[in-house]
Amino acid sequence: THPSVTRALNTKFHDWLSTWASKNVADSQHRLCQDWLMGRYENLIPQRTRVITDNDQSRTPYRSYNRYRVERLVKADSEAEAT
């Protein structure tokens, strides 16, 4: 069935990704990427990033996954000039 094939391919991909990342990505690099994604990095516009977990396993991709919602904490210069 489509759900079982999707889950099997996802498992296969994540196994490959985990193996590749353990050989090619240092822990410090992984932390830097996570911090950048969550907006905790120098010289970024002040923002709040929320992680929204979707757990509906009855719809594709038939597993939990995260979505990210970014809220700017200050208006950009072009937005401030328009108001």
Residue pairs with C-beta under 8 A, 6 or more apart in sequence:
2 60
3 60
3 62
6 60
6 61
6 62
7 62
7 63
10 61
10 62
10 63
21 30
32 41
35 41
36 44
37 49
37 68
38 49
38 51
39 47
39 48
39 49
39 70
45 72
45 73
45 74
45 76
46 72
46 73
46 74
47 70
47 71
47 72
47 73
48 70
48 71
48 73
49 68
49 69
49 70
49 71
50 68
50 69
50 70
50 71
51 66
51 67
51 68
52 66
52 67
52 68
52 69
53 64
53 65
53 66
53 67
54 64
54 65
54 66
54 67
55 64
57 63
57 64
75 83
